[in-house]
Amino acid sequence: MIRIFENKENLNAELADYFVSKAQQAILDHGKFTVALTGGSSPAGLYQLLATDSYREKIDWSKVYVFWGDERWVPLDDQKSNAGAAFNDLLNHIPVPKDQIFPMWKADISATDYAVEYEALLEQHLTKGEEFDLIILGMGDDGHTASLFPNQDIILKEKVKKVAAYFLATQDMYRITLTAPLINKSKNIVFLVFGHNKAEALYQVLQGEANSNLYPSQLITRDEQKVTWMVDKDAANKLKQ
């Protein structure tokens, strides 16, 4: 499903309502809500909105378990940290138990070793050991999502691991990420996409020829029962009706 919004403020408000509804339903159904957050600049408005009184009080945060879709292998106090930004915008302002928050970072261990540990955490806390209630994803102007970057066969062709880490030479750093097979098992997936600079990639991912090596977001399922693309009109301006 593709939903197009006039501006990011309207989109954030709708996504915040969606987040609340999925949290409430999951807690009602099985006593907890497992969510994987996204990084980058796109979710800041959403996170700040969820931290306001009008939204914060709608969720039983004691039953929320917070993970991430991907991360740069940097400490939480690094300005590049996805988790650090989420703490600043949301997690420091809501009563989620600290032992139910699982950043993709740990000191004194390698990224590849922590990927194994992180997978064990997912198996402990997720439904069937592999189903999130909700995964929020962004998309880069190169068509990547999570840390599934173009032309990176080591991660794009991963079929077995739920979490993987690898060295991304173009950024000169390690990345750690949920893999496409795991993401596709989530009960609900939302893509959050803003801006003119995303328009070409959005068109290619949704309506262009199949080429997941060049546009990795194509690896994510098209099942409209579980995937919603929430985009602003600037990002959608190349989509055909």
N, C-alpha and C positions, 0 to 999 in steps of 0.2 A: 504494500500500500504506500502510495506517495501522497503526502499532505503538504501543500504549499501555503506559506503564511506571508502576510504583507510585510512583516518586519520581525526582527529577532525577539522583540519584547512579547509579541503575541505568541510566537513559537515557544518561548520559554515558559509562559504561563500555561499553555496547553500541555507542554511536556511535564511541568511540575504536577499538574492534575493527573496526568497519566501515571507518573511515578507513584503518587499517593494511592491511586486506585489499585495498582499492581501490588504495592506493599500491603495494603489492607486485605486484599484478596488472598495473597500468599499466607499471611499470618492467620487468616480465618481457615484456610484450607489445611495447612500443615504446621502452623505454630511458629514460622520464621519466614523472613524475607531475605533472600540472598541476591545481592546486586554487584555487578562489576562496573566500576566507574571508568570514564574516559578522561584523557588528559588534553593538553593543548589549551588554547584560549577559548574555544567554543563553549565549554560547559560552565564557565565562570558565572554567567547570569543565572543559569538554572540552579547552581549550587547556592548562590546568594539568596535566591528566591525561596528555596527549600528551608533555609535557615531563619526565615522570618516567622514571626509568631503565627500568622495565619496558616502556614503550612506545617511548621514544626509540630504543632499540637495535634495534627491529624494522623500521625504515625506513632505507633508504639515502638520507639527506637531501641528499647531493650531487647527486641526480637529481630533486629536488623543485623545482618552480617555483610561487611563491606570488603570487597576485593577490587582489583583493577584489571582492565583489559590488557594493559601493557605498561611498560616503564623504561625510562632510560636508567642505566645502572649507575645511579648517583645517590648520595645520601638525601634524606628528606629535607635537610636544610639547604640543599643546592637549589638555585633558582630554576633549574631545568627539571626538577622533580614533579611528576604528575601528582604523586601522593601529597607532597608538600603543599601544592596549590590547593588541593581538595581539603586539606586540613584548615588552611587559612580561610577558604571561602565557605566551608560547610561543617566539617567534622568537629572543629573546635567550638561550634555553636549549637550542637545538638547532643542529647544524652545517649549516644551510642556507647556501650561498654567498650573500653579500650581493647579488651581481649577478644573482641569481635570485629576488629579492624585489622586487615592483613595487607599492608603495603608490599609491593614487589621490591623490597630492599631489605638486606640484612648485612650488618657489618661482619668483617672477618670471614667471609665465605665468597666463593666465586659465583658469578651469575649462573653458570651452568649447573653448579651444585644446588644453588637455591631454587632453580627451576624444578628440580626433583622434589625438594621440600615443599614447594608451593603446590605442586600437583597432589602431594599427600594431604595438604590442607583442604584442597577442593574435594578429595575423596571422602574426607571426614565430615564436611559440612554441607555439601550439595545433595540435592535429591538424586538418588541412584548413584551418588558419587560423581555426577557429571552434568547435572542440569541446574543452571542458574534460573532464578525466577525472572531476572531482567539483566540484560547486558546493554549498556549505552556505548555507542561507538561514534567516533568522529570519522571524517575522511579528509585526507590531505589533497592539495591541488594536483598531486601526482597520482591520485587514485588509491593511495595506501589506506589501510585501516588497521587499528591496533599497531603492532610492529611488523605487519605484513607488507613489506616494501617491494616495489617493482624489481624484477630481475634477481631476486634473492632466492634461488632454488632451495637453499638449505632450510628455509622456513616455509616457502610457498608449497613445497611438495611433501611437507610433513603429514603423515597419516596416522601415526601411532601416539605420539606424545600429546598430552593435554596442555602442557606448558613447556616452552622451549626458550633458550637463550642463545644468542649468536652475536658475533662481532659484525657490526655494520660499518664497512670501510668508509663509505661516503660521509659518515658522521664521526668516524674515528672513536667509536664507543660501542660497548655492549648494550644490547637491548634484551628485555625479557618480555614474553608475550603469551597470551592465550593463543592456541592454534586454531585454525579455521575449523577443523572437525569438532573441536569442543564448542566453539562459539555457535556452530550450527545446531547444537543440541539444546541451546537455551530455550526456555519456554517463551520468552519475549525478547526481541532485539529492536533497538531504536537507533537509527542513524540521525545525527544532529549535524546539519550542514548549512553554513552561512556564506554568502558573499559571491561577487562576480568572479573572483579568482578560482572558485570551485566549479564554475558552470561547465567548462569543457569536460573535466573529469567526471562530473555527475552525469552528463549526457553519455559519455563513453561507457561508464559503468552500467547504466540502466538501459540505454537504448542503442549502444554501439555494438560492434562485432565482439564475439567472445574472445577475450585475450586476457586471462587472469594473470599472466606473467607480467603484462604491462600495466594492468589495472586490477590489483589484488582484491579490491572490494568486491569484485565479481565472484570471489570464492565463497562469499556469504550467501546463504540460501535466499531464493526469491519467494519463498512460501509466504504469501500475504496473510496467512493466519497468525504468523508469529513475527514478521518483520515489518516495521513501519519506518519509512523515510520521512523525517520532518525537516523541511528545507524552506529557506526564505525565497522570495520571488527572484532575487538577484542570482542565487545559485541555480534556480530552475529556468533561467531565461533561454536556455538552448534546448530544453526538452520539447519534444513534439507532443501534441495533444494526445 
